[in-house]
Amino acid sequence: MAHRWTNDLTHDDVTPKSAYLNRRQLMAGMAGLGLTALAPKANAAADLTPTDFDVISQYNNFYEFGTGKEDPAKHAHRLTTQPWSIKIDGMVDRPGDYALGDILSKMTIEERIYRFRCVEAWSMVVPWNGFELKDLLDLAGVQSSAKYVAFETLYRPDEMIGQKSPFLDWPYVEGLRLDEANHPLTLMATGLYGKDMPKQNGAPIRLVVPWKYGFKSIKSIVRITLTDKEPPTSWNKSIPGEYGFYSNVNPEVDHPRWSQASERPIGGGFFAKRIPTLKFNGYETEVANLYDGMDLRKNY
Ligand code: MTE
């Protein structure tokens, strides 16, 4: 499969701790994808502070398990992820409940090392494992009338104890424009560091859209709906003046309550310096054309 983006991150940008991965195996996999052959971009890679697996899996936003950063790691063990299926419906030729095992048997899992930038102005560098969302949409056969993709997280308050509180209007929902969903950078992730997805990170399968703020990367997905209307999104419903549909990372458009010009790499220790935030989180070359002619300030 051809990959059309430039990856400027390597394992040197992630944790040096190799306990969680077989570096040689991953490097071989990356060479297979042609990733190691690509020249690094001039910007940012050198400024990134490595992110440790323990940090990625213990500093989380997953409000279904509580509002504290440590709550998901404490409570997500209650989540049962087997069996798991994704309902794909709306404007598709082959709607239905797709068992996760059947989906995975048709996909090739690859590694993608992406920057991950939360709207709260912290960031990590994460080695995800997954497949392109487009390949899943192709399985279901998207109809020409479809313009957007809506996503929904599991609703199961007995296991997701945060859903007993009205913090958000459950289930968590998100959405993308169809061209964003079909972009080769847009990933359905099933793991990180070569391991199955930790429950607190959105097991068994979640979205990763690396040029958008982290809240677009919806976790533990049970439903994907193709539609011709812009779908509602949880944070926009909750605080519409602060969180829009697009939510592209943009250092030039501040959050109403804080600057988005820089970010705090998590896991860099107490003295870690803030680093400048990059437009589209460093993926400008790959995705800026999706927004040609759009006012990014209005479409925040
Ligand atoms: N998905 C669901 N279902 N519930 C959530 O609370 N939080 C979002 C996003 N996806 C969230 C979610 C936010 S705000 C962020 S920053 C990322 O998940 C955090 O992902 P991580 O915990 O894997 O770093």
Residues whose N, C-alpha, C, O or C-beta is under 5 A from the ligand:
A	BS01	MTE	I56 Y59 N60 N61 F62 Y63 E64 C118 T153 Y172 Q200 N201 G214 F215 S217 I218 K219
